[in-house]
């Protein structure tokens, strides 16, 4: 599992793995998604990978089983472990999504991300206006205050924004819609990555203003307003992310 917010926190540097098992999964998984290990290629033998990563056969085998469960590899008798076609990857898996943060910008993939985010998050916002409680609104306002206090710090701004989106998804009361969180985090992290490279401009203030209006709309049970504002927020992130693939 990947902890929510860990991708945004990695903006200041790649986070250290918590144990050998996680380390091997990250190294191989990220290598597959970024193209270091091409689709259709056969991974190195167990002996080579054990030496490369400094782990036991047990740790390596468990890591490969995890990657196979995510659809990234397939073990074949007398052949080895082959990198699977992307069509078999579990793209809703937060860890698989997070590895795309390190991959070369891909316009088609980014468009797909925002298509799915738009469909899920707009529906979640509509349901949140029907099911919100005073506690839900209190939590959202707390994270709005954290955004206001971020002082231009991209990571703190991003974590606070993500928590608002997470709370909206939770407030929807639909467990399946909560799966949007991994997509939101990746798209927000990619937007912040572009801000880090090119400067934030008015992105931080505009996002804060829009999310402030979103929380108010949810509190007022105004579904039309809430869904329209979610669309605005997604547009802001999409414009930033797509700037990274402009010719």
C-alpha positions as CSV (number, residue, x, y, z in Angstrom):
1,X,0.0,0.0,0.0
2,X,1.0,3.6,-0.6
3,X,0.1,6.2,2.0
4,X,-2.2,9.0,0.7
5,X,-0.1,12.2,0.3
6,X,3.2,10.4,0.0
7,X,3.5,11.3,-3.7
8,X,3.0,15.0,-3.1
9,X,5.5,14.8,-0.2
10,X,8.0,13.4,-2.6
11,X,8.2,16.8,-4.5
12,X,11.3,17.6,-2.3
13,X,13.0,14.3,-3.1
14,X,12.2,10.6,-3.6
15,X,11.0,9.1,-0.3
16,X,12.8,6.2,1.2
17,X,11.1,2.8,1.2
18,X,10.0,1.6,4.6
19,X,11.4,-1.9,4.2
20,X,13.2,-4.2,1.7
21,X,9.9,-5.6,0.3
22,X,8.6,-2.1,-0.5
23,X,12.0,-1.1,-1.8
24,X,12.1,-4.0,-4.4
25,X,8.5,-3.4,-5.4
26,X,9.1,0.3,-6.0
27,X,12.4,-0.3,-7.9
28,X,11.0,-2.9,-10.3
29,X,7.5,-1.4,-10.6
30,X,8.8,2.1,-11.3
31,X,11.3,0.7,-13.7
32,X,8.5,-1.0,-15.6
33,X,6.2,2.1,-15.8
34,X,9.1,4.4,-16.8
35,X,10.3,2.0,-19.5
36,X,13.5,1.0,-17.9
37,X,12.2,-2.6,-18.2
38,X,10.3,-2.5,-21.5
39,X,7.0,-4.2,-22.1
40,X,7.5,-7.8,-23.2
41,X,11.1,-8.0,-21.8
42,X,12.2,-10.7,-19.4
43,X,13.4,-9.6,-16.0
44,X,16.9,-10.7,-14.8
45,X,17.2,-14.0,-13.0
46,X,16.5,-14.3,-9.3
47,X,20.2,-14.5,-8.6
48,X,21.0,-11.3,-10.5
49,X,18.1,-9.4,-8.9
50,X,18.9,-10.7,-5.4
51,X,22.4,-9.3,-5.8
52,X,21.2,-6.0,-7.5
53,X,18.8,-5.2,-4.7
54,X,20.6,-6.9,-1.8
55,X,17.6,-9.0,-0.7
56,X,16.9,-12.6,0.0
57,X,15.1,-14.9,-2.5
58,X,12.0,-14.8,-0.2
59,X,11.8,-11.0,-0.3
60,X,12.3,-11.0,-4.1
61,X,9.7,-13.6,-4.7
62,X,7.1,-11.9,-2.5
63,X,7.8,-8.6,-4.3
64,X,7.4,-10.2,-7.7
65,X,4.1,-11.8,-6.6
66,X,2.9,-8.4,-5.6
67,X,3.8,-6.9,-8.9
68,X,2.1,-9.9,-10.7
69,X,-1.1,-9.1,-8.7
70,X,-0.9,-5.6,-10.0
71,X,-0.7,-6.9,-13.5
72,X,2.8,-5.6,-14.3
73,X,4.5,-8.9,-14.7
74,X,3.7,-12.5,-15.5
75,X,5.8,-15.5,-14.4
76,X,6.1,-18.2,-17.0
77,X,7.7,-21.6,-16.5
78,X,11.0,-22.1,-18.3
79,X,10.8,-18.5,-19.5
80,X,11.1,-16.2,-16.5
81,X,9.2,-13.1,-15.4
82,X,8.0,-11.1,-18.3
83,X,6.8,-7.5,-18.2
84,X,3.1,-7.4,-19.1
85,X,1.3,-5.3,-21.6
86,X,-0.1,-2.0,-20.1
87,X,-3.6,-3.2,-20.9
88,X,-3.1,-5.7,-18.0
89,X,-1.9,-3.1,-15.5
90,X,-4.1,-2.2,-12.5
91,X,-4.2,1.5,-13.2
92,X,-6.6,2.2,-10.3
93,X,-3.9,0.8,-7.9
94,X,-2.5,3.9,-6.1
95,X,1.0,2.5,-6.3
96,X,0.8,1.9,-10.0
97,X,-0.6,5.4,-10.5
98,X,2.2,6.9,-8.3
99,X,4.9,5.4,-10.5
100,X,3.6,7.4,-13.5
101,X,4.7,10.5,-11.7
102,X,8.3,9.6,-12.6
103,X,7.5,8.6,-16.2
104,X,7.9,10.7,-19.3
105,X,5.0,13.0,-19.9
106,X,2.3,11.3,-22.0
107,X,-0.5,13.4,-23.4
108,X,-2.9,10.5,-24.0
109,X,-2.4,9.0,-20.5
110,X,-2.9,12.4,-18.9
111,X,-6.1,13.0,-20.9
112,X,-7.4,9.6,-19.7
113,X,-6.5,10.5,-16.1
114,X,-8.6,13.7,-16.2
115,X,-11.5,12.0,-18.0
116,X,-11.8,9.6,-15.2
117,X,-11.2,12.1,-12.4
118,X,-13.9,14.4,-13.9
119,X,-16.5,11.7,-14.1
120,X,-15.9,10.4,-10.5
121,X,-15.2,13.6,-8.7
122,X,-18.1,15.5,-10.1
123,X,-20.4,12.7,-9.0
124,X,-18.8,12.6,-5.6
125,X,-19.3,16.4,-5.1
126,X,-23.0,16.1,-6.0
127,X,-23.5,13.3,-3.5
128,X,-21.5,15.2,-0.9
129,X,-24.0,18.1,-1.0
130,X,-26.8,15.6,0.0
131,X,-24.9,13.7,2.7
132,X,-22.5,16.3,4.3
133,X,-22.5,16.7,8.0
134,X,-21.3,19.5,10.2
135,X,-18.2,17.5,10.9
136,X,-17.5,17.0,7.2
137,X,-17.6,20.7,6.6
138,X,-15.5,21.4,9.7
139,X,-12.7,19.1,8.3
140,X,-12.9,20.8,4.9
141,X,-12.6,24.2,6.5
142,X,-9.6,23.1,8.6
143,X,-7.8,22.0,5.4
144,X,-8.7,25.3,3.7
145,X,-7.0,27.1,6.6
146,X,-4.0,24.9,6.1
147,X,-3.9,25.9,2.4
148,X,-4.1,29.6,3.4
149,X,-1.2,29.1,5.9
150,X,1.0,27.3,3.3
151,X,2.7,30.5,2.4
152,X,3.5,29.4,-1.1
153,X,4.9,26.0,-0.1
154,X,3.9,23.6,-2.9
155,X,3.9,20.5,-0.8
156,X,1.9,21.9,2.1
157,X,-0.6,23.5,-0.4
158,X,-0.9,20.1,-2.3
159,X,-1.4,18.0,0.9
160,X,-4.1,20.4,2.1
161,X,-5.9,20.4,-1.3
162,X,-5.7,16.6,-1.5
163,X,-7.3,16.3,2.0
164,X,-10.2,18.5,0.9
165,X,-10.7,16.3,-2.2
166,X,-10.4,13.1,0.0
167,X,-13.0,14.5,2.4
168,X,-15.4,15.3,-0.4
169,X,-15.0,11.7,-1.7
170,X,-15.6,10.3,1.8
171,X,-18.6,12.6,2.3
172,X,-20.2,11.2,-0.8
173,X,-20.8,8.0,1.1
174,X,-19.9,5.9,-2.0
175,X,-17.0,3.6,-1.3
176,X,-16.3,3.1,-5.0
177,X,-16.1,6.9,-5.6
178,X,-13.3,7.0,-3.0
179,X,-11.1,5.3,-5.5
180,X,-10.7,8.7,-7.2
181,X,-8.3,9.7,-4.5
182,X,-5.3,8.1,-6.2
183,X,-6.0,9.8,-9.5
184,X,-6.5,13.1,-7.7
185,X,-3.2,12.8,-5.9
186,X,-1.3,12.0,-9.1
187,X,-2.9,14.8,-11.1
188,X,-2.3,17.3,-8.3
189,X,1.3,16.1,-7.9
190,X,1.9,16.5,-11.6
191,X,0.4,20.0,-11.6
192,X,2.7,20.9,-8.6
193,X,5.7,19.4,-10.4
194,X,5.0,21.7,-13.3
195,X,4.7,24.7,-10.9
196,X,8.1,23.7,-9.4
197,X,9.6,23.7,-12.9
198,X,8.0,26.8,-14.3
199,X,6.8,28.8,-11.3
200,X,3.3,28.6,-9.8
201,X,1.9,31.9,-11.2
202,X,-1.6,32.3,-9.9
203,X,-2.2,28.6,-9.6
204,X,-2.1,28.5,-5.8
205,X,-4.3,31.4,-5.1
206,X,-6.8,30.4,-7.8
207,X,-7.0,26.9,-6.5
208,X,-7.5,28.1,-3.0
209,X,-10.3,30.4,-4.0
210,X,-12.1,27.7,-6.0
211,X,-11.9,25.2,-3.2
212,X,-13.2,27.8,-0.7
213,X,-16.2,28.2,-2.9
214,X,-16.6,24.4,-3.3
215,X,-16.7,23.9,0.5
216,X,-19.3,26.7,0.8
217,X,-21.4,25.1,-2.0
218,X,-21.3,21.7,-0.3
219,X,-22.3,23.3,3.0
220,X,-25.2,25.0,1.3
221,X,-26.3,21.8,-0.3
222,X,-26.0,23.4,-3.8
223,X,-25.2,20.5,-6.1
224,X,-25.2,22.6,-9.3
225,X,-22.7,25.0,-7.9
226,X,-20.5,22.3,-6.3
227,X,-20.2,20.3,-9.4
228,X,-19.5,23.4,-11.5
229,X,-16.7,24.4,-9.2
230,X,-15.2,20.9,-9.2
231,X,-15.0,21.2,-12.9
232,X,-13.1,24.5,-12.5
233,X,-10.6,22.9,-10.1
234,X,-10.0,20.0,-12.4
235,X,-9.5,22.4,-15.3
236,X,-6.8,24.3,-13.3
237,X,-4.9,21.1,-12.7
238,X,-5.3,19.9,-16.2
239,X,-4.0,23.1,-17.7
240,X,-0.9,22.8,-15.5
241,X,-0.3,19.2,-16.3
242,X,-0.8,19.6,-20.0
243,X,1.7,22.4,-20.1
244,X,4.4,19.7,-19.5
245,X,3.6,18.1,-22.8
246,X,3.3,21.2,-24.9
247,X,5.6,21.2,-28.0
